[in-house]
Amino acid sequence: MDTTTFTVVGMTCGHCVGAVREELSKIVGVTDVDVDLDSGTVTVTSATELDQQTIDAAVDEAGYEVAR
Amino acid sequence: MDTTTFTVVGMTCGHCVGAVREELSKIVGVTDVDVDLDSGTVTVTSATELDQQTIDAAVDEAGYEVAR
């Protein structure tokens, strides 16, 4: 098990949280996605280590951006 | 044709706009729903005059509130 934590910018409501969670959940190996709306903190639990490009692409697909 | 204009509070993003538009569009006789996210102004076009309770219920169903 591996966890990856990052910050997503632009989320404003529960719909946004749901969209980000949905896209990240689609990544192969992901078993859990935790999103904190107030802080933008996202923690993804996965069977194997995820690469940043895959995460960035999923967050982008949801319509948001990973903070750098 | 009749138009009804009111303000919805609590919308923060395009998902919120979509949710409000979807519920209002379900009201019988409604032909168009225009939502301005920045101001919260919603204009509903309908074949016959809509009563406020019906509008309130639809906005509530979407998870928001009509400003008084």
Backbone of each chain as nested JSON, in Angstrom:
{
  "chains": [
    {"id": "A", "residues": [
      {"number": 1, "name": "MET", "atoms": {"N": [0.824, -1.209, 0.0], "CA": [0.0, 0.0, 0.0], "C": [0.86, 1.263, 0.0]}},
      {"number": 2, "name": "ASP", "atoms": {"N": [0.383, 2.238, -0.715], "CA": [1.114, 3.481, -0.844], "C": [0.112, 4.633, -0.721]}},
      {"number": 3, "name": "THR", "atoms": {"N": [0.512, 5.726, -0.076], "CA": [-0.379, 6.891, -0.056], "C": [0.334, 8.087, -0.674]}},
      {"number": 4, "name": "THR", "atoms": {"N": [-0.405, 8.856, -1.428], "CA": [0.118, 10.046, -2.079], "C": [-0.755, 11.228, -1.649]}},
      {"number": 5, "name": "THR", "atoms": {"N": [-0.117, 12.284, -1.156], "CA": [-0.874, 13.449, -0.696], "C": [-0.467, 14.675, -1.496]}},
      {"number": 6, "name": "PHE", "atoms": {"N": [-1.459, 15.432, -1.905], "CA": [-1.202, 16.65, -2.681], "C": [-2.365, 17.612, -2.488]}},
      {"number": 7, "name": "THR", "atoms": {"N": [-2.222, 18.81, -3.021], "CA": [-3.263, 19.828, -2.884], "C": [-3.88, 20.129, -4.243]}},
      {"number": 8, "name": "VAL", "atoms": {"N": [-5.197, 20.152, -4.268], "CA": [-5.921, 20.499, -5.502], "C": [-6.522, 21.885, -5.328]}},
      {"number": 9, "name": "VAL", "atoms": {"N": [-6.311, 22.731, -6.316], "CA": [-6.863, 24.088, -6.235], "C": [-8.112, 24.213, -7.099]}},
      {"number": 10, "name": "GLY", "atoms": {"N": [-9.034, 25.04, -6.642], "CA": [-10.222, 25.353, -7.435], "C": [-11.5, 24.669, -6.981]}},
      {"number": 11, "name": "MET", "atoms": {"N": [-11.404, 23.753, -6.038], "CA": [-12.629, 23.093, -5.571], "C": [-13.4, 24.038, -4.643]}},
      {"number": 12, "name": "THR", "atoms": {"N": [-14.698, 24.145, -4.883], "CA": [-15.503, 25.069, -4.07], "C": [-16.675, 24.414, -3.36]}},
      {"number": 13, "name": "CYS", "atoms": {"N": [-17.032, 23.202, -3.743], "CA": [-18.232, 22.591, -3.148], "C": [-18.166, 21.072, -3.231]}},
      {"number": 14, "name": "GLY", "atoms": {"N": [-19.189, 20.442, -2.709], "CA": [-19.241, 18.99, -2.692], "C": [-19.235, 18.361, -4.068]}},
      {"number": 15, "name": "HIS", "atoms": {"N": [-19.809, 19.079, -5.052], "CA": [-19.788, 18.56, -6.417], "C": [-18.353, 18.464, -6.926]}},
      {"number": 16, "name": "CYS", "atoms": {"N": [-17.555, 19.482, -6.589], "CA": [-16.148, 19.512, -7.008], "C": [-15.395, 18.339, -6.378]}},
      {"number": 17, "name": "VAL", "atoms": {"N": [-15.634, 18.139, -5.091], "CA": [-15.007, 17.028, -4.373], "C": [-15.361, 15.705, -5.048]}},
      {"number": 18, "name": "GLY", "atoms": {"N": [-16.638, 15.557, -5.386], "CA": [-17.092, 14.326, -6.034], "C": [-16.44, 14.103, -7.383]}},
      {"number": 19, "name": "ALA", "atoms": {"N": [-16.263, 15.174, -8.143], "CA": [-15.654, 15.065, -9.469], "C": [-14.194, 14.638, -9.365]}},
      {"number": 20, "name": "VAL", "atoms": {"N": [-13.467, 15.234, -8.416], "CA": [-12.053, 14.886, -8.211], "C": [-11.932, 13.444, -7.715]}},
      {"number": 21, "name": "ARG", "atoms": {"N": [-12.781, 13.095, -6.76], "CA": [-12.746, 11.736, -6.215], "C": [-13.031, 10.702, -7.315]}},
      {"number": 22, "name": "GLU", "atoms": {"N": [-14.004, 11.015, -8.151], "CA": [-14.396, 10.08, -9.209], "C": [-13.247, 9.807, -10.177]}},
      {"number": 23, "name": "GLU", "atoms": {"N": [-12.596, 10.885, -10.628], "CA": [-11.515, 10.7, -11.6], "C": [-10.313, 9.978, -10.992]}},
      {"number": 24, "name": "LEU", "atoms": {"N": [-9.964, 10.331, -9.753], "CA": [-8.816, 9.676, -9.112], "C": [-9.109, 8.205, -8.833]}},
      {"number": 25, "name": "SER", "atoms": {"N": [-10.376, 7.897, -8.549], "CA": [-10.755, 6.509, -8.255], "C": [-10.616, 5.6, -9.467]}},
      {"number": 26, "name": "LYS", "atoms": {"N": [-10.629, 6.217, -10.644], "CA": [-10.524, 5.433, -11.885], "C": [-9.102, 4.928, -12.163]}},
      {"number": 27, "name": "ILE", "atoms": {"N": [-8.099, 5.524, -11.495], "CA": [-6.712, 5.114, -11.731], "C": [-6.535, 3.675, -11.24]}},
      {"number": 28, "name": "VAL", "atoms": {"N": [-5.937, 2.862, -12.068], "CA": [-5.737, 1.45, -11.732], "C": [-4.898, 1.309, -10.458]}},
      {"number": 29, "name": "GLY", "atoms": {"N": [-5.384, 0.543, -9.502], "CA": [-4.657, 0.304, -8.262], "C": [-5.111, 1.172, -7.106]}},
      {"number": 30, "name": "VAL", "atoms": {"N": [-5.896, 2.219, -7.41], "CA": [-6.353, 3.121, -6.342], "C": [-7.458, 2.441, -5.532]}},
      {"number": 31, "name": "THR", "atoms": {"N": [-7.29, 2.448, -4.214], "CA": [-8.268, 1.792, -3.348], "C": [-9.055, 2.782, -2.498]}},
      {"number": 32, "name": "ASP", "atoms": {"N": [-8.515, 4.007, -2.322], "CA": [-9.234, 4.99, -1.521], "C": [-8.801, 6.404, -1.913]}},
      {"number": 33, "name": "VAL", "atoms": {"N": [-9.766, 7.317, -1.903], "CA": [-9.466, 8.723, -2.185], "C": [-10.129, 9.561, -1.106]}},
      {"number": 34, "name": "ASP", "atoms": {"N": [-9.337, 10.346, -0.408], "CA": [-9.874, 11.218, 0.63], "C": [-9.636, 12.672, 0.211]}},
      {"number": 35, "name": "VAL", "atoms": {"N": [-10.719, 13.456, 0.196], "CA": [-10.61, 14.852, -0.237], "C": [-11.13, 15.77, 0.856]}},
      {"number": 36, "name": "ASP", "atoms": {"N": [-10.31, 16.735, 1.257], "CA": [-10.746, 17.749, 2.214], "C": [-11.005, 19.049, 1.455]}},
      {"number": 37, "name": "LEU", "atoms": {"N": [-12.271, 19.421, 1.401], "CA": [-12.653, 20.596, 0.596], "C": [-12.006, 21.875, 1.102]}},
      {"number": 38, "name": "ASP", "atoms": {"N": [-12.033, 22.092, 2.422], "CA": [-11.537, 23.351, 2.986], "C": [-10.066, 23.604, 2.66]}},
      {"number": 39, "name": "SER", "atoms": {"N": [-9.249, 22.578, 2.823], "CA": [-7.809, 22.749, 2.611], "C": [-7.372, 22.391, 1.193]}},
      {"number": 40, "name": "GLY", "atoms": {"N": [-8.22, 21.627, 0.487], "CA": [-7.851, 21.157, -0.84], "C": [-6.936, 19.939, -0.802]}},
      {"number": 41, "name": "THR", "atoms": {"N": [-6.694, 19.439, 0.389], "CA": [-5.785, 18.295, 0.539], "C": [-6.441, 16.996, 0.071]}},
      {"number": 42, "name": "VAL", "atoms": {"N": [-5.727, 16.286, -0.787], "CA": [-6.223, 15.02, -1.311], "C": [-5.215, 13.928, -0.964]}},
      {"number": 43, "name": "THR", "atoms": {"N": [-5.702, 12.838, -0.418], "CA": [-4.845, 11.689, -0.112], "C": [-5.374, 10.477, -0.868]}},
      {"number": 44, "name": "VAL", "atoms": {"N": [-4.516, 9.914, -1.688], "CA": [-4.897, 8.76, -2.498], "C": [-4.15, 7.531, -1.982]}},
      {"number": 45, "name": "THR", "atoms": {"N": [-4.878, 6.479, -1.715], "CA": [-4.278, 5.213, -1.299], "C": [-4.302, 4.267, -2.492]}},
      {"number": 46, "name": "SER", "atoms": {"N": [-3.16, 3.63, -2.737], "CA": [-3.075, 2.767, -3.922], "C": [-2.222, 1.537, -3.642]}},
      {"number": 47, "name": "ALA", "atoms": {"N": [-2.428, 0.531, -4.449], "CA": [-1.702, -0.737, -4.28], "C": [-0.217, -0.551, -4.578]}},
      {"number": 48, "name": "THR", "atoms": {"N": [0.065, 0.285, -5.569], "CA": [1.457, 0.567, -5.93], "C": [1.651, 2.081, -6.012]}},
      {"number": 49, "name": "GLU", "atoms": {"N": [2.89, 2.506, -6.046], "CA": [3.17, 3.941, -6.085], "C": [2.621, 4.565, -7.372]}},
      {"number": 50, "name": "LEU", "atoms": {"N": [1.993, 5.718, -7.254], "CA": [1.436, 6.399, -8.427], "C": [2.416, 7.434, -8.935]}},
      {"number": 51, "name": "ASP", "atoms": {"N": [2.486, 7.611, -10.24], "CA": [3.341, 8.689, -10.723], "C": [2.533, 9.979, -10.832]}},
      {"number": 52, "name": "GLN", "atoms": {"N": [3.267, 11.08, -10.669], "CA": [2.621, 12.386, -10.594], "C": [1.846, 12.728, -11.862]}},
      {"number": 53, "name": "GLN", "atoms": {"N": [2.347, 12.296, -13.003], "CA": [1.667, 12.603, -14.273], "C": [0.27, 11.997, -14.325]}},
      {"number": 54, "name": "THR", "atoms": {"N": [0.141, 10.783, -13.793], "CA": [-1.152, 10.112, -13.781], "C": [-2.139, 10.871, -12.898]}},
      {"number": 55, "name": "ILE", "atoms": {"N": [-1.637, 11.306, -11.738], "CA": [-2.476, 12.084, -10.814], "C": [-2.876, 13.404, -11.45]}},
      {"number": 56, "name": "ASP", "atoms": {"N": [-1.902, 14.105, -12.014], "CA": [-2.177, 15.398, -12.656], "C": [-3.243, 15.245, -13.731]}},
      {"number": 57, "name": "ALA", "atoms": {"N": [-3.13, 14.188, -14.524], "CA": [-4.068, 13.98, -15.626], "C": [-5.481, 13.738, -15.103]}},
      {"number": 58, "name": "ALA", "atoms": {"N": [-5.599, 12.982, -14.025], "CA": [-6.919, 12.687, -13.457], "C": [-7.561, 13.95, -12.888]}},
      {"number": 59, "name": "VAL", "atoms": {"N": [-6.762, 14.738, -12.172], "CA": [-7.283, 15.977, -11.581], "C": [-7.674, 16.952, -12.69]}},
      {"number": 60, "name": "ASP", "atoms": {"N": [-6.858, 17.011, -13.728], "CA": [-7.167, 17.867, -14.879], "C": [-8.466, 17.423, -15.546]}},
      {"number": 61, "name": "GLU", "atoms": {"N": [-8.645, 16.129, -15.676], "CA": [-9.859, 15.581, -16.282], "C": [-11.108, 16.001, -15.491]}},
      {"number": 62, "name": "ALA", "atoms": {"N": [-10.942, 16.096, -14.171], "CA": [-12.059, 16.517, -13.308], "C": [-12.325, 18.02, -13.438]}},
      {"number": 63, "name": "GLY", "atoms": {"N": [-11.352, 18.743, -13.996], "CA": [-11.539, 20.185, -14.197], "C": [-10.8, 21.041, -13.18]}},
      {"number": 64, "name": "TYR", "atoms": {"N": [-9.829, 20.447, -12.483], "CA": [-9.09, 21.18, -11.456], "C": [-7.595, 21.021, -11.684]}},
      {"number": 65, "name": "GLU", "atoms": {"N": [-6.807, 21.52, -10.732], "CA": [-5.364, 21.565, -10.925], "C": [-4.64, 21.192, -9.634]}},
      {"number": 66, "name": "VAL", "atoms": {"N": [-3.562, 20.458, -9.772], "CA": [-2.735, 20.133, -8.613], "C": [-1.798, 21.311, -8.342]}},
      {"number": 67, "name": "ALA", "atoms": {"N": [-1.782, 21.77, -7.095], "CA": [-0.916, 22.888, -6.715], "C": [0.54, 22.449, -6.76]}},
      {"number": 68, "name": "ARG", "atoms": {"N": [1.402, 23.342, -7.203], "CA": [2.852, 23.067, -7.259], "C": [3.567, 23.845, -6.166]}}
    ]},
    {"id": "B", "residues": [
      {"number": 1, "name": "MET", "atoms": {"N": [-46.268, 32.818, -22.631], "CA": [-44.956, 32.661, -21.989], "C": [-44.841, 33.557, -20.749]}},
      {"number": 2, "name": "ASP", "atoms": {"N": [-44.178, 33.028, -19.758], "CA": [-44.021, 33.748, -18.507], "C": [-42.565, 33.617, -18.05]}},
      {"number": 3, "name": "THR", "atoms": {"N": [-42.006, 34.667, -17.49], "CA": [-40.661, 34.525, -16.925], "C": [-40.688, 34.864, -15.44]}},
      {"number": 4, "name": "THR", "atoms": {"N": [-39.929, 34.12, -14.68], "CA": [-39.83, 34.324, -13.24], "C": [-38.357, 34.502, -12.916]}},
      {"number": 5, "name": "THR", "atoms": {"N": [-38.032, 35.569, -12.201], "CA": [-36.631, 35.834, -11.854], "C": [-36.469, 35.862, -10.338]}},
      {"number": 6, "name": "PHE", "atoms": {"N": [-35.437, 35.212, -9.856], "CA": [-35.171, 35.174, -8.418], "C": [-33.683, 34.928, -8.196]}},
      {"number": 7, "name": "THR", "atoms": {"N": [-33.269, 34.999, -6.947], "CA": [-31.857, 34.805, -6.614], "C": [-31.681, 33.531, -5.802]}},
      {"number": 8, "name": "VAL", "atoms": {"N": [-30.704, 32.73, -6.207], "CA": [-30.388, 31.499, -5.483], "C": [-29.067, 31.716, -4.747]}},
      {"number": 9, "name": "VAL", "atoms": {"N": [-29.052, 31.385, -3.467], "CA": [-27.82, 31.539, -2.684], "C": [-27.121, 30.198, -2.496]}},
      {"number": 10, "name": "GLY", "atoms": {"N": [-25.799, 30.246, -2.461], "CA": [-25.012, 29.044, -2.16], "C": [-24.319, 28.41, -3.345]}},
      {"number": 11, "name": "MET", "atoms": {"N": [-24.622, 28.884, -4.558], "CA": [-23.955, 28.291, -5.729], "C": [-22.521, 28.813, -5.811]}},
      {"number": 12, "name": "THR", "atoms": {"N": [-21.586, 27.902, -6.035], "CA": [-20.183, 28.32, -6.081], "C": [-19.468, 27.953, -7.375]}},
      {"number": 13, "name": "CYS", "atoms": {"N": [-20.048, 27.08, -8.173], "CA": [-19.326, 26.623, -9.363], "C": [-20.297, 26.115, -10.428]}},
      {"number": 14, "name": "GLY", "atoms": {"N": [-19.743, 25.711, -11.535], "CA": [-20.553, 25.234, -12.646], "C": [-21.391, 24.01, -12.306]}},
      {"number": 15, "name": "HIS", "atoms": {"N": [-20.876, 23.18, -11.382], "CA": [-21.661, 22.008, -10.976], "C": [-22.941, 22.452, -10.272]}},
      {"number": 16, "name": "CYS", "atoms": {"N": [-22.813, 23.477, -9.447], "CA": [-23.966, 24.006, -8.717], "C": [-24.995, 24.554, -9.709]}},
      {"number": 17, "name": "VAL", "atoms": {"N": [-24.51, 25.305, -10.68], "CA": [-25.384, 25.861, -11.719], "C": [-26.124, 24.722, -12.425]}},
      {"number": 18, "name": "GLY", "atoms": {"N": [-25.388, 23.676, -12.762], "CA": [-25.993, 22.534, -13.455], "C": [-27.065, 21.855, -12.623]}},
      {"number": 19, "name": "ALA", "atoms": {"N": [-26.804, 21.73, -11.316], "CA": [-27.768, 21.072, -10.425], "C": [-29.061, 21.89, -10.325]}},
      {"number": 20, "name": "VAL", "atoms": {"N": [-28.928, 23.203, -10.195], "CA": [-30.099, 24.083, -10.099], "C": [-30.872, 24.069, -11.423]}},
      {"number": 21, "name": "ARG", "atoms": {"N": [-30.134, 24.163, -12.51], "CA": [-30.777, 24.161, -13.825], "C": [-31.547, 22.848, -14.053]}},
      {"number": 22, "name": "GLU", "atoms": {"N": [-30.928, 21.754, -13.659], "CA": [-31.552, 20.441, -13.868], "C": [-32.877, 20.319, -13.122]}},
      {"number": 23, "name": "GLU", "atoms": {"N": [-32.871, 20.716, -11.848], "CA": [-34.106, 20.573, -11.058], "C": [-35.199, 21.514, -11.55]}},
      {"number": 24, "name": "LEU", "atoms": {"N": [-34.839, 22.741, -11.893], "CA": [-35.856, 23.695, -12.372], "C": [-36.412, 23.26, -13.723]}},
      {"number": 25, "name": "SER", "atoms": {"N": [-35.578, 22.637, -14.536], "CA": [-36.018, 22.192, -15.863], "C": [-37.065, 21.082, -15.784]}},
      {"number": 26, "name": "LYS", "atoms": {"N": [-37.077, 20.388, -14.642], "CA": [-38.032, 19.284, -14.473], "C": [-39.459, 19.764, -14.209]}},
      {"number": 27, "name": "ILE", "atoms": {"N": [-39.619, 21.041, -13.828], "CA": [-40.963, 21.567, -13.538], "C": [-41.776, 21.577, -14.837]}},
      {"number": 28, "name": "VAL", "atoms": {"N": [-42.982, 21.059, -14.757], "CA": [-43.854, 20.982, -15.934], "C": [-44.114, 22.383, -16.5]}},
      {"number": 29, "name": "GLY", "atoms": {"N": [-43.895, 22.539, -17.776], "CA": [-44.163, 23.815, -18.443], "C": [-42.931, 24.684, -18.622]}},
      {"number": 30, "name": "VAL", "atoms": {"N": [-41.83, 24.329, -17.925], "CA": [-40.609, 25.133, -18.028], "C": [-39.923, 24.87, -19.372]}},
      {"number": 31, "name": "THR", "atoms": {"N": [-39.606, 25.945, -20.079], "CA": [-38.988, 25.808, -21.398], "C": [-37.535, 26.283, -21.414]}},
      {"number": 32, "name": "ASP", "atoms": {"N": [-37.157, 27.11, -20.433], "CA": [-35.778, 27.597, -20.404], "C": [-35.388, 28.004, -18.991]}},
      {"number": 33, "name": "VAL", "atoms": {"N": [-34.144, 27.725, -18.633], "CA": [-33.625, 28.133, -17.324], "C": [-32.282, 28.804, -17.549]}},
      {"number": 34, "name": "ASP", "atoms": {"N": [-32.162, 30.034, -17.109], "CA": [-30.906, 30.759, -17.236], "C": [-30.353, 31.05, -15.846]}},
      {"number": 35, "name": "VAL", "atoms": {"N": [-29.114, 30.649, -15.602], "CA": [-28.511, 30.828, -14.276], "C": [-27.229, 31.632, -14.406]}},
      {"number": 36, "name": "ASP", "atoms": {"N": [-27.134, 32.72, -13.643], "CA": [-25.894, 33.496, -13.595], "C": [-25.19, 33.196, -12.28]}},
      {"number": 37, "name": "LEU", "atoms": {"N": [-24.045, 32.512, -12.392], "CA": [-23.346, 32.064, -11.18], "C": [-22.882, 33.228, -10.305]}},
      {"number": 38, "name": "ASP", "atoms": {"N": [-22.324, 34.258, -10.914], "CA": [-21.754, 35.364, -10.138], "C": [-22.788, 36.081, -9.276]}},
      {"number": 39, "name": "SER", "atoms": {"N": [-23.935, 36.361, -9.858], "CA": [-24.967, 37.104, -9.127], "C": [-25.959, 36.197, -8.429]}},
      {"number": 40, "name": "GLY", "atoms": {"N": [-26.027, 34.947, -8.866], "CA": [-27.03, 34.023, -8.325], "C": [-28.401, 34.204, -8.952]}},
      {"number": 41, "name": "THR", "atoms": {"N": [-28.486, 35.08, -9.938], "CA": [-29.772, 35.358, -10.581], "C": [-30.209, 34.216, -11.494]}},
      {"number": 42, "name": "VAL", "atoms": {"N": [-31.44, 33.778, -11.282], "CA": [-31.994, 32.698, -12.083], "C": [-33.258, 33.202, -12.764]}},
      {"number": 43, "name": "THR", "atoms": {"N": [-33.352, 32.97, -14.057], "CA": [-34.56, 33.341, -14.8], "C": [-35.14, 32.089, -15.437]}},
      {"number": 44, "name": "VAL", "atoms": {"N": [-36.382, 31.81, -15.089], "CA": [-37.059, 30.625, -15.601], "C": [-38.159, 31.065, -16.564]}},
      {"number": 45, "name": "THR", "atoms": {"N": [-38.148, 30.49, -17.745], "CA": [-39.203, 30.752, -18.73], "C": [-40.137, 29.552, -18.742]}},
      {"number": 46, "name": "SER", "atoms": {"N": [-41.438, 29.847, -18.701], "CA": [-42.415, 28.751, -18.628], "C": [-43.669, 29.076, -19.423]}},
      {"number": 47, "name": "ALA", "atoms": {"N": [-44.384, 28.047, -19.78], "CA": [-45.601, 28.205, -20.58], "C": [-46.677, 28.925, -19.774]}},
      {"number": 48, "name": "THR", "atoms": {"N": [-46.733, 28.627, -18.479], "CA": [-47.713, 29.273, -17.596], "C": [-46.986, 29.801, -16.367]}},
      {"number": 49, "name": "GLU", "atoms": {"N": [-47.666, 30.642, -15.61], "CA": [-47.033, 31.228, -14.431], "C": [-46.698, 30.141, -13.399]}},
      {"number": 50, "name": "LEU", "atoms": {"N": [-45.503, 30.232, -12.814], "CA": [-45.084, 29.247, -11.813], "C": [-45.361, 29.782, -10.418]}},
      {"number": 51, "name": "ASP", "atoms": {"N": [-45.743, 28.904, -9.507], "CA": [-45.903, 29.395, -8.137], "C": [-44.581, 29.251, -7.388]}},
      {"number": 52, "name": "GLN", "atoms": {"N": [-44.406, 30.135, -6.413], "CA": [-43.136, 30.226, -5.7], "C": [-42.793, 28.939, -4.957]}},
      {"number": 53, "name": "GLN", "atoms": {"N": [-43.791, 28.256, -4.45], "CA": [-43.54, 27.005, -3.715], "C": [-42.89, 25.944, -4.598]}},
      {"number": 54, "name": "THR", "atoms": {"N": [-43.346, 25.883, -5.845], "CA": [-42.783, 24.91, -6.789], "C": [-41.318, 25.228, -7.065]}},
      {"number": 55, "name": "ILE", "atoms": {"N": [-41.035, 26.509, -7.251], "CA": [-39.656, 26.947, -7.492], "C": [-38.79, 26.664, -6.268]}},
      {"number": 56, "name": "ASP", "atoms": {"N": [-39.298, 27.035, -5.094], "CA": [-38.548, 26.812, -3.853], "C": [-38.21, 25.328, -3.688]}},
      {"number": 57, "name": "ALA", "atoms": {"N": [-39.173, 24.474, -3.972], "CA": [-38.977, 23.038, -3.799], "C": [-37.902, 22.503, -4.746]}},
      {"number": 58, "name": "ALA", "atoms": {"N": [-37.913, 22.989, -5.983], "CA": [-36.926, 22.537, -6.972], "C": [-35.522, 22.985, -6.581]}},
      {"number": 59, "name": "VAL", "atoms": {"N": [-35.399, 24.231, -6.145], "CA": [-34.083, 24.758, -5.738], "C": [-33.585, 24.014, -4.496]}},
      {"number": 60, "name": "ASP", "atoms": {"N": [-34.49, 23.745, -3.587], "CA": [-34.152, 22.98, -2.386], "C": [-33.683, 21.577, -2.752]}},
      {"number": 61, "name": "GLU", "atoms": {"N": [-34.361, 20.975, -3.703], "CA": [-34.002, 19.624, -4.154], "C": [-32.573, 19.611, -4.729]}},
      {"number": 62, "name": "ALA", "atoms": {"N": [-32.196, 20.704, -5.368], "CA": [-30.843, 20.819, -5.928], "C": [-29.806, 21.04, -4.827]}},
      {"number": 63, "name": "GLY", "atoms": {"N": [-30.273, 21.423, -3.637], "CA": [-29.362, 21.624, -2.517], "C": [-29.038, 23.082, -2.228]}},
      {"number": 64, "name": "TYR", "atoms": {"N": [-29.874, 23.993, -2.756], "CA": [-29.635, 25.422, -2.557], "C": [-30.901, 26.087, -2.045]}},
      {"number": 65, "name": "GLU", "atoms": {"N": [-30.881, 27.413, -1.969], "CA": [-31.978, 28.136, -1.351], "C": [-32.29, 29.4, -2.135]}},
      {"number": 66, "name": "VAL", "atoms": {"N": [-33.577, 29.715, -2.234], "CA": [-33.986, 30.963, -2.88], "C": [-33.881, 32.08, -1.852]}},
      {"number": 67, "name": "ALA", "atoms": {"N": [-33.221, 33.165, -2.235], "CA": [-33.062, 34.321, -1.324], "C": [-34.399, 35.016, -1.14]}},
      {"number": 68, "name": "ARG", "atoms": {"N": [-34.646, 35.476, 0.064], "CA": [-35.89, 36.208, 0.378], "C": [-35.603, 37.687, 0.564]}}
    ]}
  ]
}
